């Protein structure tokens, strides 16, 4: 047994029987558009539309995500970076390509990240989009994406909840946010908990570093009426400015570094041991962030950007390959009914 795992076992955890790993969610957040640039409807309304994928590109992406990347659910993000008519066609391609066992969950951003918090959809546009999703993509589940805590979403949430009263999910839930109606489940952000600390044993697992923070977040959800899915990190912050891997004070796609090797496996085991079985919904990962950071000129550039590799149907082998490979290996082990080995 390695030192990292021994130290992890020595830290206080809730002694609970772990759930069946094969029954857990293994998901990704990914733009259905697979757009290299997806600023329209995200940072503001006046950016150019994304370039849509072809049907063949969507098919190649699904083969990777459901195959070697071992997903059983995809949160397909959409915020009008494509026109509505184009988006409907693209979503139909995802539905046609998805094999049995892969659930597609339409996922909408309701307010942009511009200073005004501009609504992404008009009431009529949202009603049209929700009707399409319910009829043709997933009649049971739809998700709201937002990485800001406690943001007022306006009347749009009521529109979604009316159509999905038992299936409205929240993607990007922050640790400080309550999880309650109308949401019946969530994917929680974990960036600081996974990133804080350069080395696993000497830093991350030490008091005051990321492992303790991550455990606090997990145990805080124990006893809640809703299961939580936990975000697994690929892109960490820049470790160079600080001695032991503290937050450098910025989030910069040109400087963000890969998550340290072995961190994902340690984090998954920590979450497994700290969560009550009924509160552990599974694991998820944000591929949008991988794309945004990988396409930086300092890393993989446009040709090697993560979404481009999905369009091409080629395994990602770029700057963030090590933590991404570790993540997908963990997913494959879970799918096979095994918790990740040391």
C-alpha positions as CSV (number, residue, x, y, z in Angstrom):
1,X,0.0,0.0,0.0
2,X,1.5,3.4,-1.0
3,X,2.1,6.3,1.3
4,X,-0.5,8.5,-0.2
5,X,-3.3,6.0,0.3
6,X,-2.1,5.2,3.9
7,X,-2.2,8.8,4.8
8,X,-5.6,9.2,3.2
9,X,-6.9,6.3,5.3
10,X,-5.5,8.0,8.5
11,X,-7.6,11.1,7.9
12,X,-11.0,11.1,9.6
13,X,-13.8,9.8,7.3
14,X,-17.3,8.6,7.8
15,X,-17.3,4.8,8.0
16,X,-19.9,3.9,5.4
17,X,-20.4,1.1,2.9
18,X,-19.6,2.4,-0.6
19,X,-22.3,2.1,-3.3
20,X,-22.0,-0.1,-6.3
21,X,-19.5,1.7,-8.6
22,X,-21.1,0.5,-11.7
23,X,-24.4,2.1,-10.8
24,X,-22.9,5.6,-10.4
25,X,-23.1,8.4,-12.9
26,X,-20.0,8.9,-15.2
27,X,-20.7,12.1,-17.1
28,X,-19.2,15.0,-18.9
29,X,-20.3,18.6,-19.6
30,X,-19.7,19.3,-23.3
31,X,-21.1,21.8,-25.8
32,X,-23.3,20.1,-28.3
33,X,-21.9,22.5,-30.8
34,X,-18.3,21.4,-30.2
35,X,-17.5,25.0,-31.0
36,X,-13.9,26.1,-30.9
37,X,-15.2,29.4,-29.7
38,X,-18.5,29.5,-27.8
39,X,-18.7,33.1,-26.5
40,X,-22.0,34.0,-28.0
41,X,-24.7,33.7,-25.4
42,X,-22.1,33.0,-22.8
43,X,-20.0,36.2,-22.4
44,X,-22.6,38.3,-24.2
45,X,-25.1,38.5,-27.1
46,X,-22.9,40.2,-29.7
47,X,-20.3,37.6,-30.4
48,X,-20.2,35.6,-33.6
49,X,-22.1,32.3,-33.7
50,X,-20.1,29.1,-33.3
51,X,-19.3,27.0,-36.3
52,X,-21.6,23.9,-36.1
53,X,-20.3,20.4,-36.3
54,X,-21.2,18.0,-39.1
55,X,-23.2,14.9,-38.4
56,X,-20.0,12.8,-38.9
57,X,-18.2,14.9,-36.4
58,X,-20.9,14.4,-33.8
59,X,-20.9,10.7,-34.5
60,X,-17.1,10.5,-34.0
61,X,-17.4,12.5,-30.7
62,X,-20.0,10.2,-29.3
63,X,-17.9,7.1,-30.2
64,X,-15.1,8.5,-28.1
65,X,-17.2,9.8,-25.2
66,X,-19.3,6.6,-24.8
67,X,-16.4,4.3,-25.8
68,X,-12.9,4.8,-24.3
69,X,-14.0,7.8,-22.3
70,X,-16.6,5.6,-20.6
71,X,-19.5,8.1,-20.2
72,X,-23.0,7.0,-19.3
73,X,-24.4,10.5,-19.3
74,X,-23.6,13.7,-21.3
75,X,-24.7,17.2,-20.2
76,X,-25.1,18.8,-23.6
77,X,-24.6,22.5,-23.0
78,X,-26.4,25.1,-25.2
79,X,-26.7,28.9,-24.8
80,X,-27.7,30.0,-28.3
81,X,-24.1,29.9,-29.6
82,X,-25.9,28.3,-32.6
83,X,-29.2,29.5,-34.0
84,X,-32.1,27.6,-32.6
85,X,-32.9,25.8,-35.9
86,X,-29.3,24.7,-36.3
87,X,-29.1,23.6,-32.7
88,X,-32.2,21.4,-33.1
89,X,-30.5,19.6,-36.0
90,X,-27.3,19.2,-34.1
91,X,-29.0,17.8,-31.0
92,X,-30.9,15.3,-33.2
93,X,-27.5,14.1,-34.5
94,X,-26.4,13.5,-30.9
95,X,-29.6,11.6,-30.2
96,X,-29.2,9.4,-33.3
97,X,-25.5,8.7,-32.5
98,X,-26.0,7.9,-28.8
99,X,-25.8,4.2,-28.0
100,X,-28.0,2.4,-25.5
101,X,-26.8,3.3,-22.0
102,X,-25.7,6.8,-22.8
103,X,-28.2,9.4,-21.5
104,X,-28.2,12.9,-23.1
105,X,-29.3,15.7,-20.8
106,X,-30.0,19.0,-22.5
107,X,-28.2,21.7,-20.4
108,X,-29.0,25.4,-20.7
109,X,-27.3,28.6,-19.4
110,X,-30.1,31.0,-18.6
111,X,-28.2,34.2,-17.9
112,X,-25.0,35.3,-19.7
113,X,-21.8,36.3,-17.9
114,X,-21.9,39.9,-19.2
115,X,-22.3,42.7,-16.6
116,X,-26.1,42.9,-17.3
117,X,-26.6,39.2,-16.8
118,X,-28.6,39.2,-20.1
119,X,-31.1,36.4,-20.5
120,X,-30.0,33.8,-23.0
121,X,-33.5,33.1,-24.2
122,X,-36.6,35.1,-24.6
123,X,-39.7,33.5,-23.0
124,X,-40.9,32.3,-26.4
125,X,-37.4,30.9,-27.3
126,X,-37.1,29.1,-24.0
127,X,-40.6,27.5,-24.4
128,X,-39.8,26.4,-27.9
129,X,-36.4,24.9,-26.9
130,X,-37.8,23.1,-23.8
131,X,-40.6,21.6,-25.9
132,X,-38.2,20.4,-28.4
133,X,-35.9,18.8,-25.8
134,X,-38.8,17.1,-24.0
135,X,-40.2,15.7,-27.3
136,X,-37.0,14.6,-29.0
137,X,-34.0,14.5,-26.7
138,X,-34.9,13.7,-23.1
139,X,-38.5,13.8,-21.7
140,X,-37.2,13.1,-18.1
141,X,-34.3,15.3,-17.4
142,X,-33.0,18.8,-18.3
143,X,-30.2,20.7,-16.5
144,X,-29.4,24.4,-15.7
145,X,-25.7,25.3,-16.0
146,X,-24.2,28.1,-14.0
147,X,-20.8,28.5,-12.3
148,X,-21.9,31.5,-10.2
149,X,-23.3,30.9,-6.8
150,X,-26.9,31.8,-6.0
151,X,-27.5,33.8,-9.2
152,X,-31.1,34.9,-9.7
153,X,-32.3,33.0,-12.7
154,X,-35.6,34.9,-13.2
155,X,-38.8,33.3,-14.4
156,X,-37.1,30.9,-16.7
157,X,-36.6,28.3,-14.0
158,X,-40.3,28.1,-13.5
159,X,-40.7,27.4,-17.2
160,X,-38.3,24.5,-16.9
161,X,-39.7,23.2,-13.7
162,X,-43.2,23.1,-15.1
163,X,-42.0,20.7,-17.8
164,X,-39.5,18.8,-15.7
165,X,-41.0,18.7,-12.2
166,X,-39.1,15.6,-11.2
167,X,-36.1,15.9,-13.4
168,X,-34.5,19.4,-13.2
169,X,-30.8,19.2,-12.4
170,X,-28.2,21.9,-11.5
171,X,-24.7,21.7,-13.2
172,X,-22.0,23.8,-11.7
173,X,-23.4,24.0,-8.1
174,X,-21.0,25.8,-5.8
175,X,-20.1,24.5,-2.4
176,X,-21.9,27.4,-0.6
177,X,-25.2,26.9,-2.5
178,X,-28.1,25.0,-1.0
179,X,-29.6,22.2,-3.2
180,X,-33.4,22.2,-3.1
181,X,-36.5,22.6,-5.2
182,X,-37.0,22.9,-8.1
183,X,-33.7,21.0,-8.5
184,X,-33.7,17.3,-7.8
185,X,-29.9,16.7,-8.2
186,X,-26.7,18.5,-9.0
187,X,-23.1,18.3,-10.2
188,X,-21.0,20.2,-7.7
189,X,-17.9,22.2,-8.6
190,X,-14.7,21.0,-6.7
191,X,-11.9,23.1,-8.4
192,X,-10.2,24.5,-5.2
193,X,-10.6,21.2,-3.3
194,X,-8.8,19.2,-6.0
195,X,-6.2,21.8,-7.0
196,X,-4.8,23.1,-3.7
197,X,-1.4,21.5,-3.2
198,X,1.3,20.7,-5.6
199,X,2.4,17.3,-4.2
200,X,-0.1,14.7,-3.1
201,X,1.3,13.5,0.2
202,X,3.4,16.5,1.2
203,X,0.8,19.2,0.3
204,X,-2.7,18.2,-0.8
205,X,-3.3,15.6,1.9
206,X,-1.9,17.8,4.7
207,X,-4.2,19.8,7.0
208,X,-5.4,23.1,5.5
209,X,-4.9,21.9,1.9
210,X,-7.3,20.6,-0.7
211,X,-8.1,17.1,0.6
212,X,-9.5,18.5,3.9
213,X,-11.6,21.1,2.0
214,X,-13.0,18.5,-0.4
215,X,-13.9,16.3,2.5
216,X,-15.7,19.2,4.2
217,X,-17.7,19.8,1.0
218,X,-18.7,16.2,0.7
219,X,-19.7,15.7,4.4
220,X,-21.7,19.0,4.2
221,X,-24.0,17.3,1.6
222,X,-24.5,14.2,3.8
223,X,-28.1,14.1,5.1
224,X,-29.4,16.2,2.3
225,X,-32.5,14.9,0.5
226,X,-30.7,15.0,-2.9
227,X,-27.8,13.0,-4.3
228,X,-24.8,15.0,-5.5
229,X,-22.5,14.2,-8.4
230,X,-18.9,15.4,-7.9
231,X,-16.8,17.2,-10.5
232,X,-13.5,15.6,-11.3
233,X,-10.8,18.1,-12.4
234,X,-8.5,18.0,-15.4
235,X,-7.3,21.6,-15.5
236,X,-5.6,22.9,-12.4
237,X,-4.4,26.4,-11.7
238,X,-0.8,27.7,-12.2
239,X,1.4,26.1,-9.6
240,X,4.6,28.0,-10.4
241,X,4.1,31.2,-8.4
242,X,3.6,29.5,-5.0
243,X,5.8,27.1,-3.1
244,X,3.2,24.5,-2.2
245,X,0.5,25.0,-4.8
246,X,-1.7,27.6,-3.3
247,X,-4.1,29.6,-5.5
248,X,-2.0,32.1,-7.5
249,X,-4.7,34.8,-7.6
250,X,-5.7,34.3,-11.2
251,X,-7.4,31.7,-13.6
252,X,-5.5,32.0,-16.9
253,X,-5.9,29.6,-19.8
254,X,-2.4,30.4,-21.0
255,X,-0.9,29.4,-17.6
256,X,-3.2,26.9,-16.0
257,X,-1.4,23.5,-15.5
258,X,-2.5,19.9,-15.5
259,X,-3.8,18.4,-12.2
260,X,-1.0,16.5,-10.5
261,X,-0.7,12.8,-11.3
262,X,-2.6,10.5,-8.9
263,X,-4.8,13.3,-7.6
264,X,-7.9,12.1,-9.3
265,X,-7.7,8.6,-7.8
266,X,-7.1,9.9,-4.4
267,X,-10.0,12.4,-4.7
268,X,-12.4,9.7,-5.9
269,X,-11.5,7.4,-3.0
270,X,-11.9,10.4,-0.6
271,X,-15.3,11.2,-1.9
272,X,-16.4,7.5,-1.8
273,X,-15.3,7.3,1.9
274,X,-16.8,10.6,3.0
275,X,-20.1,10.5,1.3
276,X,-23.2,8.7,2.5
277,X,-24.1,6.1,-0.1
278,X,-27.5,7.7,-0.8
279,X,-25.8,11.1,-1.3
280,X,-23.2,9.9,-3.8
281,X,-24.7,10.2,-7.3
282,X,-21.4,9.7,-9.1
283,X,-18.8,11.7,-10.9
284,X,-18.7,14.3,-13.7
285,X,-16.1,16.4,-15.6
286,X,-16.2,19.7,-17.4
287,X,-14.9,19.3,-20.9
288,X,-15.6,22.9,-21.8
289,X,-12.8,24.0,-19.5
290,X,-10.5,21.4,-21.0
291,X,-11.3,22.8,-24.4
292,X,-10.8,26.5,-23.4
293,X,-7.4,25.8,-21.8
294,X,-6.1,23.3,-24.3
295,X,-6.8,25.6,-27.3
296,X,-4.5,28.3,-25.7
297,X,-1.5,29.0,-27.9
298,X,0.8,28.1,-25.0
299,X,-0.7,24.6,-24.9
300,X,-2.3,22.8,-27.8
301,X,-3.5,25.6,-30.1
302,X,-6.6,25.4,-32.2
303,X,-5.7,22.2,-34.1
304,X,-5.1,20.4,-30.8
305,X,-8.0,21.8,-28.8
306,X,-10.1,19.2,-27.0
307,X,-13.3,19.9,-28.9
308,X,-11.4,19.6,-32.2
309,X,-10.1,16.2,-31.2
310,X,-13.7,15.1,-30.5
311,X,-14.8,16.3,-33.9
312,X,-11.9,14.4,-35.5
313,X,-12.6,11.3,-33.5
314,X,-8.9,11.1,-32.3
315,X,-7.9,10.5,-28.7
316,X,-6.7,13.6,-26.9
317,X,-2.9,13.6,-26.5
318,X,-2.2,17.2,-25.6
319,X,-1.0,19.3,-22.7
320,X,-3.6,18.0,-20.3
321,X,-3.3,14.3,-21.4
322,X,-2.1,12.9,-18.1
323,X,-5.0,14.0,-15.8
324,X,-7.5,13.3,-18.6
325,X,-6.1,9.8,-19.1
326,X,-6.3,9.2,-15.4
327,X,-9.9,10.4,-15.3
328,X,-11.0,8.1,-18.2
329,X,-9.2,5.2,-16.6
330,X,-11.1,5.8,-13.4
331,X,-14.4,5.9,-15.4
332,X,-13.6,2.6,-17.1
333,X,-12.9,1.0,-13.7
334,X,-16.1,2.2,-12.3
335,X,-18.0,1.0,-15.3
336,X,-16.5,-2.4,-14.8
337,X,-17.8,-2.4,-11.2
338,X,-14.4,-1.6,-9.5
339,X,-13.4,1.3,-7.4
340,X,-10.1,2.8,-8.6
341,X,-7.0,0.9,-7.6
342,X,-4.1,2.6,-6.0
